[in-house]
Amino acid sequence: MNHPEIWIMAAAAIFGISVYALIVRTHLLRQLLALKVMGNAAFLVLVVGAGTVNGLLDGIPKALVLTGIVIAISAIGFALAVLVRLAEVTGSVDLDEDPSDQEPARDTNDPRDGDGHAG
């Protein structure tokens, strides 16, 4: 029972849901997860669309998908490291917050008082 049309439609639905999440969500981690799921939907299309050569399955699309998965994992790891650093610096990874609403962080080792004068 091999129906590639069903898998292609499922991949299109997953891709569409991910695009929606990417547009609507403001939290960067959720957007990163949406990008990851979009990539997985593209990998699904590549695997399902793999044809045959001389009666045997073509291994090139599967090798490309495996390579893409490895690259995607390393890119997601780098993006997560950037998100962690962003959270440490700004205190948030949400795009909806206005940075002008937040009070700048003060250096506790600064000998000046709150108005910028020493003493």
Legacy VTK file of the C-alpha trace (Angstrom):
# vtk DataFile Version 3.0
C-alpha trace
ASCII
DATASET POLYDATA
POINTS 119 float
0.000 0.000 0.000
2.323 2.679 -1.294
0.533 5.962 -1.976
3.089 8.762 -2.375
0.304 11.299 -2.933
-0.783 10.923 0.694
2.770 11.517 1.928
3.165 14.555 -0.329
-0.110 16.020 0.969
0.976 15.326 4.550
4.304 17.059 3.902
2.485 20.030 2.359
0.179 20.252 5.398
3.129 20.077 7.796
4.962 22.720 5.773
1.876 24.966 5.762
1.392 24.658 9.513
5.062 25.521 10.012
4.797 28.601 7.792
1.777 29.717 9.815
3.676 29.206 13.077
6.670 31.075 11.672
4.510 34.065 10.761
2.251 34.181 13.836
4.580 33.276 16.723
6.873 35.927 18.162
8.914 33.672 20.439
12.194 32.917 18.671
12.433 29.341 19.967
9.021 28.527 18.505
10.054 30.103 15.217
13.219 28.019 15.229
11.168 24.874 15.811
8.861 25.882 12.960
11.875 26.183 10.659
13.051 22.742 11.753
9.658 21.206 11.021
9.598 22.933 7.614
12.926 21.301 6.809
11.597 17.929 7.886
8.624 18.357 5.538
11.030 19.089 2.681
13.054 15.991 3.569
9.857 13.932 3.522
9.098 15.149 -0.011
12.614 14.228 -1.138
12.395 10.717 0.314
8.917 10.064 -1.075
9.836 11.443 -4.477
12.878 9.183 -4.836
12.506 7.130 -7.972
13.999 3.896 -9.168
16.973 3.281 -11.420
16.982 -0.059 -13.290
14.397 -1.445 -10.870
16.356 -0.452 -7.763
15.675 2.446 -5.443
17.773 5.507 -6.158
20.099 6.140 -3.219
21.066 9.702 -4.151
17.962 11.410 -2.653
18.345 9.418 0.548
22.009 10.388 0.810
21.094 14.031 0.225
18.425 13.854 2.926
20.873 12.283 5.378
23.397 15.032 4.636
20.656 17.658 5.019
19.648 16.235 8.391
23.234 16.472 9.658
23.552 20.057 8.430
20.152 20.970 9.913
21.128 19.559 13.308
24.343 21.588 13.368
22.496 24.746 12.267
19.839 24.232 14.953
22.573 23.741 17.557
24.219 27.002 16.518
20.870 28.823 16.515
20.091 27.504 20.003
23.467 28.759 21.240
22.684 32.192 19.783
19.238 32.126 21.444
20.771 31.262 24.814
23.215 34.156 24.485
20.403 36.484 23.413
18.405 35.437 26.462
21.404 36.119 28.711
22.020 39.570 27.243
18.470 40.839 26.800
16.568 38.698 29.272
14.065 37.606 26.623
13.851 35.854 23.267
10.444 37.250 22.390
10.203 39.561 19.382
7.058 41.239 20.696
8.731 43.092 23.547
9.849 46.669 22.977
13.449 47.146 24.133
12.784 50.814 24.939
10.347 49.679 27.662
13.097 47.904 29.560
15.437 49.699 31.920
19.090 49.232 30.947
21.095 46.884 33.127
23.364 48.644 35.618
26.857 47.638 36.456
26.941 46.852 40.183
30.681 47.574 40.281
30.210 51.122 38.983
31.157 53.616 41.784
28.727 56.232 40.423
25.285 56.521 41.907
22.071 56.410 39.885
22.338 59.916 38.410
25.796 59.352 36.877
27.839 61.292 39.460
30.579 59.801 41.563
30.092 59.533 45.273
LINES 1 120
119 0 1 2 3 4 5 6 7 8 9 10 11 12 13 14 15 16 17 18 19 20 21 22 23 24 25 26 27 28 29 30 31 32 33 34 35 36 37 38 39 40 41 42 43 44 45 46 47 48 49 50 51 52 53 54 55 56 57 58 59 60 61 62 63 64 65 66 67 68 69 70 71 72 73 74 75 76 77 78 79 80 81 82 83 84 85 86 87 88 89 90 91 92 93 94 95 96 97 98 99 100 101 102 103 104 105 106 107 108 109 110 111 112 113 114 115 116 117 118
